[in-house]
Amino acid sequence: MKKKYELSKRNQFTDEKEIEVKIQSLCLMNNLGRKRTSHWWKSVKLTSGKESHNQFNVDVEQLNAFYNGLSRSDPPEEPPVTLRIDSSNWEVPELNVMQVYMQIAKLKRTSNGPDKLPYLIFRENAHLLAEVFCHIFNLSLAFVVFPRCWKLSKIIPAAKVRSPKEYKNYRPVSVTCIMAASLSVLFGQLCL
């Protein structure tokens, strides 16, 4: 009985020494600036055993197929009909520069969209960008066309549970361009 205890105690010390060596190497790498801080902390958590590796490997194509299978809308049998609007008796709503400035200036912290432009660029330069985006927004409203580059979105799978084991344990989060979201908010304000 004594030998088993000594053997397990000896293994515990070698494990602790291995962990100590790994943590020292991680500290050294962090001091050398080879890894970002968040990356470093993740490595520390994995080394210490506080966070385990995710056993479920997510295949992007299979996850995409799963999300497509959730869609309830059937594809249209016929192409959509283009409606012609008689603009002689219909007034196109217009945004003014101040409305656009206020929307851009009050942007809250949000993740970058597919264009990879951070919200701070827009918020800090709202006084310069308001007139430009006001013109773009008004053209979009006048021609009833949403800019194609703003139609792109980045789909991020977010885990619904702590340790996801199946594709149904993820939900899709769509991240759009910041200015596309601003246009939709301003358009909603015009409609009310």
C-alpha positions in Angstrom: 0.0 0.0 0.0 2.8 2.3 0.8 4.5 1.9 -2.6 1.3 2.9 -4.4 1.1 6.1 -2.4 4.8 6.9 -3.0 4.5 6.2 -6.7 1.4 8.4 -7.2 3.1 11.1 -5.1 6.2 10.9 -7.3 4.0 11.2 -10.5 2.2 14.2 -9.0 5.6 15.9 -8.5 6.7 15.3 -12.1 3.3 16.6 -13.3 3.7 19.7 -11.2 7.2 20.2 -12.5 6.1 19.8 -16.1 3.3 22.3 -15.5 5.8 24.7 -13.8 8.2 24.4 -16.8 5.3 25.0 -19.2 4.2 28.1 -17.3 7.7 29.4 -17.2 8.1 28.9 -21.0 4.7 30.7 -21.5 5.9 33.6 -19.3 9.1 33.8 -21.3 7.1 33.8 -24.6 4.8 36.5 -23.3 7.7 38.6 -22.2 9.3 38.3 -25.6 6.1 39.5 -27.2 5.6 36.4 -29.4 2.0 35.9 -28.3 -0.9 38.2 -27.5 -2.1 38.4 -24.0 -5.4 36.6 -24.6 -3.6 33.9 -26.4 -1.2 33.6 -23.5 -4.0 33.3 -20.9 -5.7 30.7 -23.0 -2.5 28.7 -23.0 -2.1 29.1 -19.2 -5.7 27.8 -18.7 -5.1 24.8 -20.9 -1.8 24.0 -19.2 -3.2 24.3 -15.7 -6.3 22.2 -16.6 -8.8 24.9 -15.8 -10.0 24.7 -19.4 -10.1 21.6 -21.5 -9.6 21.2 -25.2 -12.9 21.1 -27.1 -13.4 17.5 -28.2 -15.9 18.4 -31.0 -14.1 19.6 -34.1 -16.3 21.9 -36.1 -16.2 21.4 -39.9 -17.2 24.7 -41.6 -18.9 23.1 -44.6 -21.0 20.7 -42.4 -21.9 23.6 -40.1 -22.9 25.7 -43.1 -25.0 22.8 -44.4 -26.6 22.5 -41.0 -27.5 26.2 -40.9 -28.9 26.0 -44.5 -31.1 23.0 -43.4 -32.7 25.2 -40.7 -34.0 27.7 -43.3 -37.8 27.4 -43.5 -38.2 29.4 -46.7 -38.5 27.4 -49.9 -36.7 28.8 -52.9 -39.0 30.9 -55.2 -40.3 29.0 -58.2 -40.5 32.1 -60.3 -38.2 35.1 -60.3 -39.5 38.0 -58.2 -41.5 40.7 -60.0 -39.9 44.1 -60.2 -42.3 46.8 -59.1 -42.3 50.2 -60.7 -43.0 53.0 -58.3 -44.6 56.1 -59.7 -42.4 58.7 -58.1 -44.4 61.7 -59.4 -46.8 61.5 -56.4 -44.4 59.9 -53.9 -41.8 61.9 -52.0 -38.4 60.2 -51.4 -37.4 60.5 -47.7 -34.1 62.3 -47.2 -31.7 62.2 -44.3 -29.9 65.3 -43.2 -26.2 65.5 -42.2 -27.0 66.0 -38.6 -29.1 62.8 -38.3 -26.2 60.9 -39.9 -23.7 62.6 -37.7 -25.6 61.8 -34.5 -26.0 58.1 -35.6 -22.3 57.7 -36.3 -21.2 59.7 -33.2 -23.2 57.5 -30.8 -21.9 54.2 -32.2 -21.3 51.7 -29.4 -18.5 49.3 -29.1 -19.2 46.5 -31.6 -17.2 43.8 -33.5 -15.8 44.5 -36.9 -17.9 43.4 -39.8 -16.7 41.8 -43.0 -15.0 45.1 -44.0 -12.8 44.8 -40.9 -13.3 48.5 -40.0 -13.5 49.1 -36.3 -16.3 51.3 -34.9 -13.8 53.7 -33.5 -12.8 54.9 -37.0 -16.4 55.9 -37.7 -17.1 57.3 -34.2 -13.9 59.4 -33.9 -14.2 60.8 -37.4 -18.0 61.3 -37.5 -17.6 65.0 -38.2 -15.7 64.2 -41.4 -17.7 61.2 -42.5 -21.2 62.4 -41.8 -21.6 64.3 -45.1 -20.2 61.5 -47.2 -22.4 58.9 -45.7 -25.4 61.1 -45.8 -25.0 61.4 -49.5 -24.5 57.6 -49.9 -27.6 56.9 -47.6 -29.8 59.4 -49.6 -28.7 57.9 -52.9 -29.6 54.5 -51.5 -33.0 55.7 -50.5 -33.6 57.6 -53.8 -32.7 54.6 -56.0 -34.1 52.0 -53.7 -30.8 50.1 -53.8 -28.8 48.8 -50.8 -25.1 49.0 -51.5 -23.9 45.5 -52.5 -20.7 45.6 -50.3 -22.9 46.2 -47.3 -25.0 43.1 -48.0 -22.1 40.9 -46.9 -22.1 39.5 -43.4 -19.8 37.4 -41.3 -21.5 34.4 -39.6 -20.0 33.4 -36.3 -21.1 30.2 -34.6 -21.8 30.9 -30.9 -22.0 28.0 -28.5 -25.3 27.6 -26.8 -23.9 25.2 -24.2 -20.6 25.1 -22.3 -19.1 22.1 -24.2 -20.8 21.8 -27.6 -20.8 18.3 -28.9 -23.2 18.7 -31.9 -23.9 21.3 -34.6 -27.3 22.0 -33.0 -25.4 23.3 -29.9 -24.3 26.3 -32.0 -26.4 29.3 -33.1 -25.4 31.6 -36.0 -24.6 35.2 -35.2 -24.6 37.5 -38.2 -22.1 40.4 -38.0 -22.8 43.0 -40.7 -20.9 46.1 -41.7 -21.3 48.9 -39.1 -22.5 51.5 -41.7 -25.1 49.0 -43.0 -26.5 48.7 -39.5 -26.5 52.5 -39.2 -28.4 52.9 -42.5 -31.1 50.4 -41.4 -31.5 52.3 -38.0 -31.8 55.6 -39.8 -34.3 54.2 -42.3 -36.3 52.8 -39.4 -36.4 56.2 -37.8 -37.6 57.7 -41.1 -40.4 55.2 -41.4 -41.8 55.9 -37.9 
